[in-house]
């Protein structure tokens, strides 16, 4: 009987975990269903949201193994590329980048 953990983050810096013991041959969808995630969180049903095992996307039909961490991902509010462009625009070109904060008297690029 594999022991797994089902995890979901409803908000930044907040993680809910459900440790489970499942029968052999159980799938990721079975684990999410057995966790009671949908009832406890009011979140998406298994198969509606993106799922992953240890940070790698998977299908709901994938078999679980001993010690797997099954993650239920929430949708992004903002495209990461757009967010990065907005941060850069606010900082300005001189305040951003790898070499923006040089030591006084240092050679360019260091």
N, C-alpha and C positions, 0 to 999 in steps of 0.2 A: 504494500500500500504506500504509494508515494505521498510524501508530505510536501505541500506547496504553500505559497503565500500569494494571495490576491491583493493587489495594491491599487489605490485610486487617489488622486489628488484633486479635491474639489476647488482648491484655491492655492496660490503660491505659498510655499512654506507650510503646507498642511497636507499630511498623508494619512489615509485610512488603510489599515491592513487587516486582512482576515486570514489567519493560519488555518489550513485544512488538511485532512487526511482523506485521500480519494482512493477508490478501487483501481486496480490495474487496468490499463487501457483507457483511462479517462482522458477527455479532450480539454482544451482550453475553455471552450464554451461550457462544458460540464462544471469546471472549477468556478467559473464566474457565476453560474446559476446556483451552485451549492453554497457560495459565499453569502448569498442574500444581498449582494451589492445593490441590485436594482431597487429592492424594497427599502433598504437602509438609506440610500443616497438620493433616490428620486432621479438618478442619472439614466443614461441610455441602457437599453436591454442588451444582453449579449449579442454580438454581431452587428449592432448599430454603430458602435464606436470603434476606433482603432484599438487593436490589442497587440501586446508584445510580450516576449519572454526575455528577461534580463536586457531590456533596451533594444531588442531586435523585433521588428514587426513579424507577426505570425498570423496564420488563419485560425478561425475558431475551431477548425477540425484537427489542428495539430495535437498530437499526444503530449501529455505532460510527463516530466521525469522527476525523480527525487530531488528536492531542494529548489525547484524552479520558482522564480518570482514572476508571477503573471501580472502585467501592468495594463490598466485600462486608461487610455489616453483621452484627454478632453480636447476639443477642437481649439485651434489657435484663434485668438481674438484679432491679432494683427499679423500680417505677413512679416517674417523676420527681416527680409531685405528692406522693406519699407521702414520698419522701425530703426534699422541701422542708418539708413539715409537721413531720417529725421534727427537722430542723435548727432550725426555728423554736421548737419545743417545748423543745429543749435550751438555746437561747440565752435564752429568756424574752422577753416582750413589750417590755421597756424597752431591751434590748440589740440589737434587730433593727430594720431599717427604714432608710429613706433619711436621716432626720434624727436617728438615735440618738446620733451623736457630734457634738454641737454645741460650738462654741468657748465658753469661759466668758464670760458677759456678752452673748452674742449674742441677737438677737431670736428669738422662737419661730418655727420653720420655716426658720431659716437656719443 
